[in-house]
Amino acid sequence: MAFRIVPIVEGHGEEAAVPVLFRRVIAALNLAVPIDVAHPIRQARGTLLKQGGIERAVGLAAIEIGESGTIFILLDSEGECPAELVALLAARAQDARGDKRISVVLAHQEFEAWFLASASSLRGTRGLSANVSDHDNPESVRGCKEWLENWLPPTSRYSETTDQAALTARFDMALAKKARSFRKLWKEIEKICHHAQSLDPA
């Protein structure tokens, strides 16, 4: 059985986009180890952050991964200190299921900040302007979705449910590494892959 990653996310857009992203990173790492990315467990941010919320989600994910795998919590920081929120969520998750491997990464400020970092690679995708350029400091932007909308036709709006997965399939991951939180995500997935490789008898 392939090693399994079960993501926990907060939005409908991430529910579709995160498996696309994880599979892209795994393929780019090219470690030739079978890893299955499960359909994410989605809970509203408020539900996850309140007492018992992340614990319940981690419990459900633990059932999904079985005996071997990783639970991967990926949320937006939304202006909060990423380091503090990661530490809090990781502690709560480990208290709930200390018998499982758990990774926690926050996209700072939003998942879409990674699109800002690599905007030039998305020209023409989902209606984005041919003139859009990479943002020099994408994680400083509060309102990444609104930034993207500024580069869409006047009658268009950015939609997480229809646009996020499509942009995730196309953005240049090398450019996105200027965002510290994306580098963190990359390193976490790389660690997971190396761990899975160590368990593979082949």
N, C-alpha and C positions, 0 to 999 in steps of 0.2 A: 504493500500500500504506500502511495506517495505521502511524503511529509506534507502537512496541511497548515495553511495560514488562515485563520478566521478573523477578518477585520471587524471592528466595532466602530461605527460612524454615526454622525448626528443628522445628516440631511439626505433628502432624496437624490440630490445631485451626486453626493459622495457614494451613495449606494451603488450607482451605476459606474462612476468614474474610478473608484479605488481599485476594483479588480483589474481594470484596464491598466492602471498605473503600475500596480504590483507586478503584473505579468510582463510589462515592458521592462521594468528594472531587472527582474529575474532573467529575462532573455538577454539583456545587455551584459549582465555579469557572466553569462556563458559558462556556468560551472557544471553543466551536464548532470544535474541532479534533479529528479522529478519532484516538483512542488506543486501542490494543488492549492489554488486560491479560492476559498469558499465564498458563496454569496454573503455579503456583509450583514451583520446584525445591526439594525438601525434603531436608534432611540433618540428622541428629542434631547437637545443639549440640557435643558432644564431638568429633565428626568434623569439623565446620566449623572449630573453634578450633585443632585440632592442625595441625602443619605439613603443607601440601599439601591440606588440606581445603577451605578457602575458595577456594583457587586452582583446584581441580578444579571446584567448583560454578560459579565465575565462567566457567571455560572452557566448560562446558555451556550456561550462559546466553548467552554470546557467540554461540554457534551459533544459539540461538533468536531473538535479536534481528536477526540478519542485518546489513545495512549501516547501519541506522539504528534507534536505540532506546536504552533505558536499562536497565541492570542495577540492581535495587533490593534491597539486603540489609537485611532487617528482622528483628532478633533482640531478645530480652529482655536487660536488663542484669543481672538476677538478683543485685543487690547490688554488682556491680562498678562502677567509675567510668565512666559513659557516655562522657565525653569521651576518656578514655584508650583504651577499647576501640574506639570509633569510629575514632580515629586509627590504631590498629594494624590494624584490619580494612581500612580504606580504603587504607592503604599496601600491604598484602599484595595486595589486589585489583587495585590499579593496577599493581603490579609484574608481576602475572600477565597482565593485559590492559589495558595502558595505551592501547590504541587504541579503547577503548569508554568511553562515559559510564557512570559508576558512582555510585550514591547509597548511603549507609549511614546508617541510623537505628536507634537502640536505644530500645525501649519501656522506660521506667524506672518501676518495677521489672519489671513484666510488662505484656504487652498488655492484660490485664484491668484494669490501673490506669485505663485510659480509661473503662471501664464504671463504676468507682467514682466518677470525676469527674462522671459524668452519670447516676448511679443512679436519680434521680427519673424520668427519661425511660423507664426500663425496668420500671417497676412493672407487675406482672402478666405480664411476658414470661418464658417458660420457668419459671413458678412463683415468680418473685421477689415478695416481699411488697409489698402496696399501701402499706406504711409506710416502705419503704426511701428514704433521702435521700442526696443527693450528699455525697461525702466531701470535706472542706475541703482535705485535703493528701494526695491519692491516691498520689502517688509516694513517700510515706514508709512505705507499707504493704508489709511483707515477708509475702507470703501473700495476694495479692489473690483468688485462687480460694477460699481459706478464708473470707475476708470475705464473698464472695458467698454461699457456702454457709450462712452464719449467717442469711441472709435468705430461705432456701428452706425449704419444709416439712421437718419433722424426718426424714422418710424419704427425702428427696431429696439428691442429690449433684450438684455442678457437674461437667459433663463437657465437656472441650474439644471433643471430636469431634462432640458433638450440640448444644452450647449456644453455642459461641463465634461461629459464623457467624450464628446467629439473633439474638444480642445485637448483633453488629456491624451487622446490617441495620437495627436500631432505635435505637441510642443517639444522643443529641443531640450532634452534633459541635461545636456552639457551646459547650455546657457542657464538653465534653471538652477544650477549649482552655485550661482552667485548668491542665492537665497540660503542663508544658514540652515533654516529648517528643512529645506530640501536635501541638503548635504547630510543632515541628521537622519532623515528618512532613508536615504541611499545606504548609509552605513549600517542602519538597523537591519535592512533587508539583506545586505551583504553578510552580516553576522548570522542571520537566520539561515541563509543558504549554506554557509560554511558548516554550521551545526548540522544541518540536514545531510550534507555531504559526509560528515564524520560518522553518521548513522547508517549510511548506504553501504551495504555489504559489497556492492559492485566496485 
